């Protein structure tokens, strides 16, 4: 049976560890000067070489070769550790051996001297999984271990380890490996294994690994099994479910040109082709990040892990799209990734993100805009007269099959509109919690709102009719009404309309301005001035 590439190409010396020179150099100096600590903590992301470095350190401590050559990987001790049969190297998986009894057993055996090498090495992987009692049982041993014992703790979540444990160890933080270094190491493996690979293909594998060497080597192993002697970019894209880079460029170009139709057509084509929409969304975010870096620094050297052709396309797009739009697009598509999983219309969150970016929401750096009506209700002298009133009276614009509120006249309620405007972020949070992110995204697309005594109206333009239909259900109306009642203590009926302005149903029409009540009737004025008549006030006491 063949050995997996990530096991076959596991680092065996300090010089073979990729991307962690700050760790390996310090350990080599400590070995040279005889200053090896009794306990180490290796922390960092998965697949960055923590366990491999721990084994190399165990070899170096027990190697019988001259000091300058340790570990030599030739002596019996080094070979025994490489083959996993060294009795004095005890590897413990804390995820499955996390009880206090397991640590007590370790503590009882640590006093026995090593049987083969100079040191007994304990490697505890995923040490953060130990229980609180197990950590307490380990403390004393870590603080004063026997002279022949060395502890190496490895973890991906160091914040879960008690400070009392961390303070007894020398801590080394392993960093994510840059994509360029991963690609160079993959090229070395490809040549050694007798294969061939396109540089762009290896670079895509390296970038998809996100700093994890083990993931990159495992994906390369998968590509070797593809059935061809040459690893191509098209093969990697097919295996990853990634979209062709040119499609990502075209999609971002649609954002820059504010071409909604082109963007929706691209999403539709990807859906029909069965592409991974979350992967595509992630590629779009990476591309937009490149635009942001160019817009902020104008330094292409920061994108050295990308093909030169892609960087040139990014430079052209960075001049067409303003920075504010780029920042908003990154935030909006980052939120859409979490909404793309599941749903009867899996592409809808991506389509909504596209529409919201193109329609101009990105022109403000603030959170999602409070609807016009709620903002206008707090302004006594707004610059734009049409936005003066919280709602325009007139007939409702909702379809006939929509739920209509009570037949009593619905009057605008400026005080309630002002209160909701100030608490709009709370309303959005409650909608997301109780109705979901899709409903919140749809409500944020509303053009206008109106607030009455017992009615709340959302108005959508014709372009957003599909979005209105998505939320215009009895269940959604009831949920939003419940949220409004929860915030205001007043029952609300929610109405979704189509139109530029939100209109309260059954609102009375405005009457022509009436004369003042104390104005004199024209006939009475004629009688007083021309006929000499006098006005006599009735005497109520006499019943006149």
N, C-alpha and C positions, 0 to 999 in steps of 0.2 A: 504494500500500500504506500502511495506517495505521501510525502510530508508536505503540509501546507507551507506556502512560501514564507508567511510571517514567522513560522517556527524555524524554517530552514535558514532564514536570513536574520535571525535575531542577533543582536550585537554581542560579541564575545570578548571584546576589549574596550577600554575607555575610548580609544581613538575611533572605534566603529560607531559609537553613539552619535547620532546625528542631531545637531541643533541644540545641544545642551552643554556647550563648552564651559559655561560658568560653573557647572556642577562637576564635570569630569576633571577639569584642571585643578579645582580645589581638593578633590579627593586624592588625586595623584600627588599633590604637594603634601597632603597630610600623611600619606603612606611613606613618602620619601623622608619626612621629618619625624616619623614615629608619633604623630599627634592624632591618631585615629580615635574618634570619640566612642563612648560605649553605647550610644543610642543616636540614631538618625531618623529624621522624618522627611520622607520624600513626598511632596505634594504637587499636584498638577493634573491637567486633563488626561483622559484615558489615551493609551496608545502613544505616549510621548517618551517612554523608556524608563519608567520608574523601577519596575521589577527587574528589567534587564540590567540596569545599573546596580541594583542591589546584589544580583548574582555575580556580577563582575567584581564588585567590592569583596564579596565572600571568597571568590577565587584568589584575589590579590592578597587577602589576609592569610590564606592557607597555602599559597603557592610555595613550592620548594626551589624555584629557580632563583637566580641572583636578583637582588632587589630592583635593579633597573629594568628587568624584563618581566616583572610581575604585572598581570597574570600572563603566563607563557602559553597556556592551553596545550602544553605537551606533557607536563608531569602528571602522575596518577591522580593527584588531588584535583587538578583543573579538569581533567577528563571525566572524573567521577561527577563533578558538579555539572558539567556540560550534559552528561548523559542522565542526570537526575537520580543518581544512586549514592550520593554522599550522605552518610549517616549523620554527620555533624552539621548539615544544613537542613534546618527545619523550617519548612514553609507552611504557614497557617493561613487559611482563608477565613477571615473574621466574619464574612457574610454568613457562613454556615457553622462556625465554631465561636459563637459570640457570648456564650454564657459564662457566668462566674466560675463554674466547675471546670470549663476548658482552660481558663487562665490559671486556676489553682493547680491543675495538672502540670501546666507549663512551669509554674513556679516551683513545684516539687522536683522537677527533673533538671532544672537549670543548674543546680549545684553539682551535678555529675560532670566530671571532666570529659573533654572530647576524646573519642576513641581513635580517630584517624589524624585530624589536622591539629593546628595550634589553637584554633578558636572554634567555639560552638556558635553558629550564626542562626539567629531567629529572624525570619522575614514574615511579618504580619501584614498581609495584603488587605486592602479595604478596612483599615483599622477603625474607621469611624463607625463601623457597624457594631462594635462591641457595646454591650449594655453598660449602664452606669456602674453597676456592681463589679463588672469585669474590669473596667478602667480603674476602679479603686483597688482591686486586687493586684493590678499590674504596677501601680505607682511605686511601691517600695522596691520592687525588683528593678525598675527602670532607674531609680535613684542610686541604688548601690548594688549593681549586678556583680557576680563573681568575676574575677580578672580574666577568665577564659571565655566569657560570654559577650556577644555583641548583638544589639537589637537594631533592626531596620524596619521602620513602620512606613507603609505606603498608603496613600489615600487620594481620592479625587475630591473630597469635601473636607478640607482641613478645619473649616469653621464649626464642624460638629464634634471636634475633639476637645476635651476639657483643657483649659489653660494650664492646669497642673501637670498634664502629660506633655504638652508642647514645651513647657519650660524645662523639662528634663532631657530634651533632645536638641540636636543640631538640625535646623530646618533648612531644606533645599527646595526651592520652588522650580519645578520643571515648566517650561513655557511651551506654547503651541509652536510647532515647527513651521517656518515659512514655506510657502508653496514652492518657491524656487529651489530650496534645499531638498524638499521631498522629491521634486522632479529629477534632480541630479542623481539622487540615490536610486530612484526607479530606473533611470537610464543605465546605471551600473548593473542592476539586477537583470534588466532585459538583455544586455550584452553577455553577461555571464551565463544566462539560461539559453543562449543561442537563438533569441528572437530578434525581431526588429519592431520599432515603434515610431510613430510620428511624434515630433516634439510637442505639438499642440495637444495630442491625445494624452501624453504624460502630464502635461500642465493642467489639463482639465481634471484628470484623476487626482492630482495633487491639490487642486483648489477644492474639489468636492470633499476631500478628506478633512478639511477645516483644521489643519494642524496636527492630525492624528496619523502617524506613520503606519501604525498597524492597519488602519482602515484602508490606506492607500495601497499597501502591499497586498492586502486581501482582494481589493478590486482588480489589481494587476493580475493576480492569480486567476481571477474569474475571466479576465480578458484572454489569458493564455488558453483557457479552455473553450474559447469561442470557436476554435476550429481552423484558425488561420495563423500563418507564421508572422504576420505583421499586424500590429495593433494600430488601428486608425481612429481618427476623431469621430467618424460616423458610428463606428462600433461602440465607442465609449458613450456617445449621446444616446444610442439605442438602449444600452444596458442601464444607464442612469435614469432614463425617462426624460432626459433633458431635451430642450428645444434648440434647434440650430441657432447659432449666435446671430446670424443675419436676421432671423425672425424677431429676436429681442431688440435688435437695432431698429427694425421697422416699427415695432410697437412703441418704443420710446420716441421715435420720430413723429408718430401720430400724436403723442402727448405734447411734444414741442410745437407741432402745427395746430394743436387743438382740433384735430380731426377725429371726432367721435366715431363716425361711420367706419373709418379705416380700422380703428382699434377694435371695435366690436366685431368686424369681419375677421380679424386675426384671431380673436378669442374663439369665435365660432368654428374657424378652420381647425384650431388646435383641439377643440372638443371633439370634432368629428374624427380627427386623426388619432384620438385616444392618448394624447400627450398628458403628462403629469402636470396639472395646473399648479399645485403647490411648488413643484420644482421650477416651473416657468416663472411664477411670481417671485421666487427667490432669485432667479437670474435677473429679472427686471430690477429688483432692489440692488443687486450688486452693480448692475450697469448704472443705475441712478447714483449710487455712491461714487462711482468713478466720475460722473459728471460733477457732483458736488465737490470732489477733491480738486478737479480742474478749475472750477469756478472760484474756489476759495484761494488756491495757491498758484494756478497756471503752471504747474510743475508736472509734466508727464512722467518724470522719473518715479513718482510715487505709485505709478501703476505698472511697475516693471514686471509684475506677474501676469500681465495680459499680453496677447499678441499685438504686434505693432500696428497691424491694420485696424484692430478694434480700438486702440487708443486714438488713432487718427479720426475714426468716425465719432468717438466721444468728444474730441476737441471741436469738431464741427457742430455737434449738437449742443455743446455747452454754451456756444455763442447764441443759439436760437432760443434756448429756454432760460428764463430768469431764475435766479437762485431761490427766490421764495417759492416758486412752483416746484422746483426740484426738492426742496425740504419737505413741502407738504406731500408730494407724491411718495417720498420715502416712507413718511409716517403712515400714509393711507394704505399703501400696498403691504407694509409690515403688519398692519391690523388685519388686512384681508387674508393673509396666510392662515391665520387661526380660524377663519370663517369658511375656508374652502373644503374642510373635511365634513362630508356628509351633506344632507339636504337633497331635496328632489330636483333642485337646479344647482348643481355644484359650481357652475361657472358664474352664478349671479353675483357673489361677493366681488369677484374680479371685475365684472362689468360695472357694478356700482362704483367701485374705486376709480375706474377709468372715467366714468361720467362725472363724478364729483371733482376730479382733478381738472378735467377739461372745461367744466362749466364755470370755473373761476373761483372756487372756494379757496384755492391756494393763494389768492391775493391778500389774505390776512394771515398774520403769524399767530393770531389768537386761536383758542379752541374753537370747535364748530360754532358757527355764528348763531346767535339767538335770533329767531325769526323776527322779521321787520316789525310786526305789529307790537310784540312785547317790548322791543327797544323804543318804539315810537311812543308808547303809552306813558313813559317817564319824562317826555320832553314837552315843555309847555310851548316853546316857540321853535319847532323844527324848521330846518331850512327848506325841506320839500313839503309843500302843502298836502299832497295826496297821502302822506304818511302821518297826518295829524291824528286821525281817529283810530281807536283800537279796532274798529270794524266798520265796514261800509254797510248801511242798511239797504235792504233790497231783497229780491227773491233768492232762494237758495240755488246754488249751482250744482248740488249733488244730484246724481241720477235718481230716477224714480224708485229703483229697487233698494236704494240705501235707506238705512234706518233713519227716520225723521224724528226730531225731538218733539217735545210737547207743543201743542198748537198755541200756547200762550206766547205773546210777543217776547222776543229775545233782545234785550237791550245790552249795549256794550258795557263792560265793567272795567273801567280804567284802573281802579285800585287793585283788583285781582290780577290784571295783566301786569302791573308793575311788580307785584309780589312774586308772580311766577317768573318774570324776567330775571329778578335777582336770584332766584333759586333754580334757574334753568339747568345748571350743571348737575344739581341734585336730581332733577327730573330725568336727565339723560342717564345718570347712573342707575336709577331705579328701573328705567325701561330696559337697559341692558341686562340687569339682573333678572327681571321678571319676564321679559318678553324675548330677550336674545339680541345679539349684535345685529342680525339682519333687520329686525324691526327698527332698531335705533338708526341704522344707516338709511333706511327708508324715510323715517321722520326727519332726518337731517337734510333730506332732499326737498322738503316742503318749501314752496315759494313764499307762503304767507300764512299767518294764523290770525284767528279772531277769538276773543274771550268774551263770553256773555255771562249772565247770572248763573246759568246751569248748563252751558254748552261751550265746547271747545272745538274750533274748526281748524282743520289743516287743509290748505289749498295747494294742489300740485299743478304745474303747467302741463300742457298736452304732451310734451316730450317725456314727462314722467308718469304718463297714464298707467303704464305697466307696473311701476312701483306703487302707485296708489292702489291698483287692483290687488297687489300682493298683500297689503296690510288691511284693506277694507273688508274685514271679516268680523262676524259677531264676536268671536273670541278675542281678537285683537282690540276691538273697540271697548269691550268690557274690561280687559286688562288695563288699558290706558286710562279709562275712566276711574278704575279703582285706584291707580297710582295718583291721579289728580285729587281724588277724594282723600287719600292718605296724606297728601301734602297740605290740602286746604281745609279739610273737614267739611267739604261741601260736595254733594253728588254732582257729577258732570256726565253729560252725554257727549260722546265724541263723534264728529262728522268729518268725513274725508271728501273733498270736493276737487273738481277740475276747474282751473281758472287762475288768472294772474293775481286776483285779490280774494281773500277769505271773506265770506259773507255769512252773517248769522242768519239762520233760517227764521222766517216769520218776523223779521225785524221790521218795525213800522217805518214808513217813508217819512222823510223830513218834510215838515210843513213850511209854507212860505212864512216869512217873518211877520208876526202879528203886531199891531200897533200897541203902544203901552196902555196898560189898563187905566191909567189916569188921564188919557187923552180925551178931549171934549168932542162929543158927537158933532158933526157939521151942522145938523138941523138945530141943535140946541144953541150952537154958537151964533147962527143966524137970528134966532129968536131973541137972544140977549142983546146983540149989537144993533139990529135993525128995528126990532119991535119993542125994545125996552123991557123984556121979560126978566124975571128974577128966578133963580134956582132956590127952592125951599127944601131943606133937609127934613125928612120925615121924623116925627117925634115918636120914638119906639115905646116910650112909657105910656103914651095915650093910645097906642095901638094903631096910630095913623100910618 
